[in-house]
Amino acid sequence: MPIDVPAALAAEPRRAEIAWGHKDVQLYHLGIGAGTPATDPGELRYTLESRLQVLPSFATVAGAGTAAFGGMGAQGIDVDLAAVLHGGQAVRVHRPLPATGRAEQTSRVAAVYDKGKAAVIVLRTEARDDDGPLWTNDAQIFVRGEGGFGGDRGPSDRLAAPERAPDHTVKRPIREDQALLYRLSGDWNPLHADPAFAGRAGFDRPILHGLCTYGMTLKAVTDTLLDGDASRVTAYRTRFAGVVFPGETLRIRMWADDGRVHVTVTAAERDDAPVLADTLVEHS
């Protein structure tokens, strides 16, 4: 079987030295829609080096975007990448992220779950610098056709939205060139840029990166409910429920609940088709 679960879980973590500077952070923020209006003081916190803060979702691209799939070549993992889907993402930050830094990042398989028709591989990346732990990333990778091996189904991550009207609803337009800008932070998959490649994958045009939507949503929550202060975010998780096309509009609904914000994200122009589900932001 392509996934040798005991071998994957026992494999030594992969280690890499990563580094980033303020230009990497600024480019990431621009890639998730920061900077409009360009002179707005709230936006300058994401774009001007003298005031720069770092959204915790930057951890998914620090080191040229290795956090989501950095463990797919691990011992015991031998799967067809055409059968792989990025199912969900979670990040926990242990302190505010610096705008310039160096860290050691380790990647390992934290769990493998049997969903019947698919396997779910949880790839965990952890980063630490000289001052201690920085972040922990968990990417949930669905591998179609690799389930049914009799393993643990894993925990249920479903998170129902509160049964009341959202406290806030905001819209975030996606520029036609959003994916082209976002991919400069490290995800070079042609699915997000090349119409011919997207067509072979079953789409009539390139789609937006799921992690771009992930970052756009966290920025919207931070700006709407956390006074624009990214350092207040402590953890953020989501499940990727559907695709987004450049040029569309995200409708982001938020429910505030004592240190937690429940979120749903839909594509406004497509009858609110689900985009992100089971989404939770934890904050101080």
C-alpha positions in Angstrom: 0.0 0.0 0.0 1.4 3.5 -0.8 0.9 4.7 2.8 2.9 2.6 5.3 1.3 4.1 8.4 3.7 2.8 11.1 6.7 3.8 9.0 5.3 7.3 8.3 4.6 7.9 12.0 8.0 6.7 13.1 10.0 8.6 10.5 12.5 11.1 11.7 11.3 14.7 11.2 12.6 16.6 8.3 14.5 19.7 9.3 15.2 22.9 7.4 16.6 26.3 8.2 14.2 29.0 7.0 14.5 32.8 6.9 12.3 35.7 6.0 12.4 39.5 5.9 10.0 42.3 5.8 9.7 42.1 2.0 8.4 38.5 2.3 5.8 39.6 4.9 4.8 42.6 2.8 4.4 40.5 -0.4 2.3 38.0 1.5 0.0 40.7 2.8 -0.4 42.2 -0.6 -1.1 38.7 -1.9 -4.1 38.4 0.4 -5.5 41.8 -0.5 -3.9 44.2 2.0 -3.1 47.8 0.9 -6.5 49.1 -0.1 -6.8 52.1 0.4 -3.0 52.3 0.1 -2.7 55.2 2.6 -5.2 53.9 5.2 -3.3 53.7 8.5 -5.0 50.3 9.2 -3.6 49.0 5.9 -0.1 50.4 6.5 0.3 48.0 9.4 0.4 45.3 6.7 2.4 47.1 4.0 4.8 49.6 5.5 8.0 48.3 7.0 8.3 50.9 9.7 4.9 49.8 11.1 4.8 46.2 10.1 2.9 43.5 12.0 2.6 39.9 10.8 -0.6 37.9 10.4 -0.2 34.4 11.9 -1.3 32.9 8.6 2.1 34.0 7.2 3.4 30.9 8.9 1.9 28.9 6.0 4.3 30.5 3.5 7.4 31.3 5.6 10.3 29.5 4.1 8.8 29.6 0.6 5.5 27.9 1.4 6.7 24.5 2.7 4.3 24.3 5.7 1.4 22.7 3.8 3.1 19.9 1.9 6.7 19.8 3.4 6.2 16.3 4.7 4.7 14.6 1.6 8.0 13.0 0.7 8.4 11.4 4.2 9.3 7.8 4.8 6.2 5.7 4.3 4.4 8.2 2.1 4.3 7.2 -1.6 1.1 8.6 -3.2 -0.1 9.9 -6.5 -0.1 13.7 -6.1 -3.0 13.8 -8.6 -5.1 12.2 -5.9 -4.1 14.7 -3.2 -6.3 17.5 -1.9 -5.6 20.1 0.7 -8.5 19.5 3.0 -7.8 21.8 6.0 -5.3 24.0 7.7 -4.6 25.0 11.3 -2.0 27.3 12.7 -1.2 28.1 16.4 1.3 30.8 17.2 3.2 30.7 20.4 4.0 34.5 20.4 3.7 37.3 17.9 5.7 36.6 14.7 8.6 38.9 13.9 8.7 40.7 10.6 12.3 39.5 10.1 13.5 36.2 11.4 15.3 32.9 11.1 14.1 29.6 12.4 14.5 25.8 12.3 11.4 24.2 10.9 10.7 20.5 11.4 8.1 18.6 9.4 6.6 15.2 10.2 3.5 13.0 9.8 1.5 13.6 13.0 -1.4 11.2 12.1 -2.9 9.1 9.3 -6.7 8.6 9.4 -8.8 6.1 7.5 -11.9 7.8 6.0 -13.0 4.8 4.0 -12.6 6.0 0.4 -9.7 8.3 1.4 -6.8 8.6 3.8 -6.1 11.8 5.7 -2.5 12.6 6.4 -1.9 15.3 9.0 1.4 17.0 8.2 2.8 19.0 11.2 5.4 21.7 10.8 6.9 23.4 13.9 9.2 26.3 13.9 11.4 27.7 16.6 14.1 30.4 16.8 16.7 31.2 19.5 13.9 32.5 21.7 11.8 29.3 21.6 8.8 28.0 19.7 7.2 30.3 17.1 4.4 28.3 15.4 2.8 24.9 14.8 1.1 24.2 11.5 -1.2 21.3 10.8 -2.1 20.6 7.2 -4.8 18.0 6.6 -4.1 16.2 3.2 -6.8 14.0 1.7 -5.5 11.2 -0.5 -8.3 9.8 -2.6 -8.4 6.0 -3.0 -6.0 5.3 -0.1 -8.6 4.6 2.7 -10.0 1.4 3.8 -7.0 0.0 5.6 -8.7 -0.4 8.9 -7.2 2.6 10.7 -8.6 5.2 13.1 -11.1 7.5 11.5 -9.8 10.4 13.5 -11.6 13.1 15.4 -14.6 15.0 13.9 -13.6 18.6 13.1 -17.0 19.7 12.2 -18.0 23.0 13.8 -21.5 24.3 13.4 -22.1 28.0 13.2 -24.2 29.5 16.1 -27.9 29.4 15.5 -28.3 33.1 15.3 -27.6 35.9 12.8 -23.9 36.6 12.4 -22.5 39.5 14.4 -20.7 40.8 11.3 -20.8 40.1 7.6 -18.2 41.6 5.3 -17.4 41.2 1.7 -13.9 41.0 0.2 -13.4 41.3 -3.5 -10.8 39.1 -5.2 -8.8 40.8 -7.8 -8.3 39.2 -11.2 -4.6 39.0 -10.6 -4.9 37.9 -7.0 -3.6 34.3 -7.6 -0.7 35.6 -9.7 0.4 37.9 -6.9 -0.2 35.3 -4.1 1.8 32.6 -5.8 5.0 34.8 -5.6 5.0 33.8 -1.9 6.0 30.2 -2.9 3.0 28.2 -4.2 3.9 27.8 -7.9 1.2 25.2 -8.7 0.1 26.1 -12.3 -3.5 25.3 -11.4 -3.6 28.9 -10.1 -2.1 30.6 -13.2 -2.2 28.5 -16.3 -5.7 28.2 -18.0 -4.6 25.1 -20.0 -3.4 23.3 -16.8 -6.6 24.3 -15.0 -8.7 22.9 -17.8 -6.9 19.5 -17.5 -7.8 19.6 -13.8 -11.5 20.1 -14.6 -11.8 23.9 -14.2 -12.7 26.4 -16.9 -10.1 28.8 -15.6 -7.4 29.0 -12.8 -8.7 28.9 -9.2 -7.5 30.9 -6.2 -5.2 29.2 -3.7 -7.1 27.9 -0.7 -4.4 29.4 1.6 -5.0 32.8 -0.1 -8.6 32.6 1.0 -7.4 31.4 4.4 -5.2 34.5 4.8 -7.9 36.9 3.4 -10.4 35.6 5.9 -8.0 36.0 8.9 -7.2 39.6 7.9 -11.0 40.3 7.6 -11.6 38.9 11.1 -8.6 40.8 12.6 -9.6 44.1 11.1 -13.3 43.7 12.0 -13.2 42.3 15.5 -9.6 42.6 16.8 -8.9 46.3 16.2 -6.6 45.3 13.4 -4.1 43.9 15.9 -2.6 40.7 14.5 -0.8 39.9 17.7 -4.1 39.1 19.4 -4.6 36.0 17.2 -3.4 32.8 18.9 -4.9 30.1 16.7 -6.8 29.7 13.4 -8.2 26.6 11.7 -10.4 25.9 8.7 -11.7 23.2 6.3 -11.5 23.9 2.6 -15.1 23.4 1.4 -15.0 24.7 -2.2 -13.1 26.7 -4.8 -12.9 30.4 -5.5 -12.2 32.1 -8.8 -10.3 35.3 -9.2 -12.8 38.2 -9.8 -15.3 36.8 -7.3 -16.3 38.2 -4.0 -16.0 36.5 -0.6 -18.8 36.8 1.8 -17.4 36.4 5.3 -19.8 35.9 8.2 -18.5 36.1 11.8 -19.9 35.2 15.2 -18.0 36.5 18.2 -17.9 34.2 21.3 -15.7 35.0 24.2 -12.2 34.7 22.8 -13.3 32.8 19.7 -14.7 33.9 16.4 -16.7 31.3 14.4 -16.5 32.1 10.6 -18.1 30.9 7.4 -16.9 32.0 3.9 -18.9 31.7 0.7 -18.7 32.8 -2.9 -21.2 35.6 -3.1 -21.8 35.5 -6.9 -22.4 31.7 -6.9 -25.4 31.6 -4.6 -23.1 31.6 -1.6 -21.4 28.4 -2.5 -19.3 27.2 0.5 -15.6 28.1 0.4 -14.4 27.8 4.0 -16.2 25.8 6.7 -15.6 24.7 10.3 -13.5 27.9 10.7 -12.5 29.2 14.1 -10.2 32.1 15.1 -9.0 32.1 18.7 -7.7 35.3 20.2 -6.7 37.1 23.4 
